[in-house]
């Protein structure tokens, strides 16, 4: 028996289940840099660089621990093609891995094993609190899948922020209502910047390689400072918990021009590459809560993202793949505006959100949901184009987390499989939560005409178009009820202007 253990770029965990029974006398680890992984969506340069640098640093960890390692650099072949050659060359009988975070790769490995007549040992990814079989068991025959109930189940099972086995700390499960405040009218004031890391020799080599190999790909590498090692990720966690967490909760939905990070943790890339374990993140936050008596609403709001939403969307991904990738509830067919790749739009909110995305490979959850996602839904863009964009441009994007968030949350493309209403808003929301509307050529309170905010026009157009269905939903009925305050003549003008916007969408 000769085993080949595959370590993927988002599985950089020395305690991985695939490595636990490793026998250095007969087993070998393989890591593969494949150009196909950078090109199957038009990946941001920083996303490519983060994966490659983190992989090369992790390879050093494996070598320091004397794991026999084959590291394949800069291959033009796909991962399964490289594996096929290695299986033949080395006489491999067993291919060992952790379940990939992308369905297409899981299918490719299963097909490879069958074709090459090797045993595929695919371990559950126990990085997560909830395994896929456990999630399917929780779902059972539920007619509605809702985060809140899964989140309570997770809190109880893992005894996180609990007073007793069944009662939450503070007597309340969810403090979301307290975590939606905008910054003050004169701005956020001084914000402690997140921990950033100067590129070392390995990272500098990767940055040069990416610039040379992928010159036409979107985004910049000029500001690359992401954690690429476990030590750096732990430093980033410690800094966030001690210097930024206390203010995170209340302003987690707030936006401000040229304030790309706010009080957010920026830990998602480290978590998704497995440089951090979610349990140690939760433990660190709970320790800070006890030590510094942090506000419960802030602590709960952050932990909900880790043991609630993050685990929930992963469960949904494996439950609903491959169908969710093709979901298109509203049958939208329009193309993604070109300025999603350049930021060259007259809309201040979109320009800022996309501009910082191209600069850093990052935007926080409200920018993704209520700016770029909201607009894509209102503009009737084909969901698969939107999903490909999100997967391409964010450094923390791996399909298990990106696809359910985009298809189910941002676009309602799966028809409310796990959300109770479309997450749509007009320019009024953007004005309330940011200063983007100050100085913008478009006016958030104007519904049609040359000064009308495209977000506002398309919002009202969406409500008019889907009024019957939205009026049947208790959570969206309040939105459509406001149509009664708009004359039929004005509604007609809104629809006419919406068509004009959609026809010239690359130039707004």
Secondary structure, 3 states (H helix, E strand, C coil): CCEEEECCCCCCCCCCCCCCCCCCCCEEEEEEEEHHHHHCCCCCHHHHHHHHHHHHHHHHHHHHCCCCEEEEEEECCCHHHHHHHHHHHHCCCEEEEECCCCHHHHHHHHHHHHHHCCEEEEECCCCCCCCHHHHHHHHCCCCCCCHHHHHHHHHHHHCCCECCCCCEHHHCCCCHHHCCCCCECCECCCCCCCCCCCCCHHHHHHHHHHHHHCCCCCCCCCCCCCCCCHHHHHHHHHHHHHHCHHHHCCCCCCCCCCCCCCCCCCCHHHHHCCCCCHHHHHHHHHHHHHHHCCCHHHHHHHHHHHHHHHHHHHHHHHHHCCHHHHCCCCCCCECCCHHHCCCCCCCHHHHHHHHHHHHHCCCCHHHHHHHHHHHHHHCCECHHHHHHHHHHHCCCCCHHHHHHHHHHHHCCCCCCCCCCCCCCCCHHHHHHHCCCCCCCCCECCCCCCCCECHHHHHHHHHHHHCHHHHHCCCCCHHHHHHHHHCCHHHHHHHHHHHHHHHHCHHHC
